[in-house]
Amino acid sequence: MERPPILDILYEDEWLLVLNKPENCLSVPGRGPEKLDSILHRAEQYCGEAYAVHRLDHATSGLILVAKSLECQKRMYKAFREKEVDKEYLAIVRGTPIGQCGSVRKPLRCDWPNRPRQMICTEWGKDAITQWKPIKQVGNNTLVSLSPITGRSHQLRVHMQSLGHSIVGDEFYDDLYTNQDERLLLHAYRIEFAHPFTSAWVKFIAPCVFL
């Protein structure tokens, strides 16, 4: 089957698609016909049957998995739920985080009056853990590696803001954000897991366009 130009396919077999999602693209269809276009909809057009395994924020680019069957989706859901999937994101954050590495554990919930924004809430929030590590200075900012142990909505964005180092280009959490044309500098760079059918350990990397 010929690849359509709307999908950046990094890997494909009879069970899985591994895709490189562009920034400012939905992972799954939103409400209303004007929000039908998404990675999942494009995958359905490409292979006929496609099921979401996980999601990336609309503004985030990088690796996203799509299952070709309900059984594959079920097995991948289990791997994510049991934290058997290793993920790494790259981001450029404001300023210079102190230390060689760190971990943030702050519970998150939706900020309903301002949704889709999320907020830290020790009373009603769900547990959220992020590991971070600086890689190099980028002018007055820092390139960091971010590893989410949990998978809450906007987790990396809120956790970095809570440290005083918002991700550059974040319209929700970056106080210095001014340019509506500026993209969020957050990219799902690496993902590793045991293949749901062959059990082989697989690793995928999506080149980061803003580096």
N, C-alpha and C positions, 0 to 999 in steps of 0.2 A: 504494500500500500504506500502510495506516495505521501511524503510528509507535507502538510500544509505549512505555509509560511507563518501562520499565527501561533505555532507551537515550537518551542525550542526543546527538542527531545534529546536528552543526554544519554538515555538508556531505555531499551524496550525489550521485553520478552513476552511470553504468552500470558503472564500474570500481572505485570506491573509496567507502568510508565514512570520514568524519572524525568521531571521537567525543570527547566530554568524559567521561573516566573519573572516577567518584567515588573518594574515598579509601577504603582498606580494601576493595578489590574486586580479584579476580584478573584478570590480562590474559588468560590461557589456563587451561583446566581443570587442576586439580591431580590428585594421585592419590587415588582413592577417590570414591565417588558423592557424598559430602558436599561435595566440592570441585569438582563439575561446574559450578556457577554461576560465570560469568566473562564478561568482555566478548566474547570470541570465541564462547562458547556462546549468548549473547544475540543476537549478530549472526547466527549460524546460524539461530536461531529467527525472526529478522526477515526475512532475505533468502534463506534456504535454503542458500546456498553462501557460506562465509566462510573467509578464510585469514589467519593472523597475519602482520603485516609486521614488527613490533617489539614490545617489551614495556615496561611500566612496573612498578615495584615495587608489590606489593600495597598498601602504605601511601601511595603517591604518587598524586596526582590529576592530571588534565589531558589534553592532546591525545594521542590514540592512533589510528593508522591501521589499517584492516582492508581487505584486498583481497577483491574479489568473484569472482576467478578465479585459477587457478594462474599464468597468464601475467602478471597484474598483480602478484602476489606476487613472481614472479621478477624483474620489472623494478624493483620497489621494493627488493628485497634488493640488487640491483646498485647502486642509488643510495646506499643506506646503506653498503654495503661500500666504495664509492669516495668516500665522504665528500662526496656531492653534496646532502646534506640538512642544512639549517641549523636547529638546535634551540636554544631558550632556555628555561630554567627559572627560576622565582622561588622564593626560599627566605628564611626568616628564621633567621639564625644567632645563636649566643650571642656576646655581646660586640661589638667593633668591629674588623674587619680593618684592618690598616694598609696605606695606599696607595690610589691611585685605580683600580687594576686589578691583576690578577696572573694567573699561570698555574701550575698544579700538574701535574707530570709524575712520577708515582710508579706503578710496576707493581703490579698487583693479582692475587691468587689467592684461591680459597675457603679459609676457615679451617675445614677439614674437621671437627675435633672440635666446633666451635661453629656449623656451618652452620645457616642460610643466611648467616651473617656472612662478610664478606670481609676480607682483610688485605693490607697492603703487603708485598711480598716481592721483593727485588731479584734473587734467584737464580732463582725459578721463576715469578714473576708475569708477566702479560701487560701490555704497554705501555698506559698510561692517561693521558689528558691532559684537563684541565679548565681553562677560562678563567673567571675570576670578576671581578665589578665591583660595588662597593657602590652602592646607590641612595639609601637614606635611613636614618636612625636610627629605630628603633621601640622606645622606652623604652631599656632597657639592651642591646637587641639591634639587629641590622642587617638590613634587607631587601637582598638581593643578587641580581644576575643571574648565572646559571651557564650556561655553554655547554660541553657535552661534545663534545670533538673525537673521542674514541673512545666506545664504548658498553658498557663493562664493568658487570657487576652491582654495584649499590650504589656506583658510582663517585663520584657527587657527594657522597654521604654520608660515605664514607671519606676522600675528599680534603679536605673541609671540616674533618672531625675532625682530620686530620693537621696542619692549620694552627692548631689550638686553638680552632676556631669551629664546633662541632657544630651541625647543623640542629636547631632546637627541635622537641621531640616525637619524636625518634628513639629508639625503644626499644633499638636495638642499639648506637648510637654516641654518644648524648648522656648524659654522666655525670650531668647534672642532671635527667634524666627520672624523674618520680615518679608521674605521673597516667596510669593505664592508659586513661583516656577521652580523653586529649589526642592529637590527630591530628598526624601528621608534617607540618610546615609546608614542604612541597616540592610544587611544582606545575609541570607541563609547560605552559608559557604560550604559546609560539609555535613554529611549524614552517613552513619554506619549502622548496620543491623544484620541480623541473621535472616537470610532470604526466607520468606514464609513457606516456600515449597521445597527448595533444595537444601535448606539449612546452611548453605555456604555463607560465610561472613562477607558482606559486600560494603564497599565504600564509594561514595560519590562526592565529587567536588564541582562546584559551579564557579567559574571565574568571576571576580568582583569587578564590575565595570567602573566604579568610582575610585579605584586605587591606581 
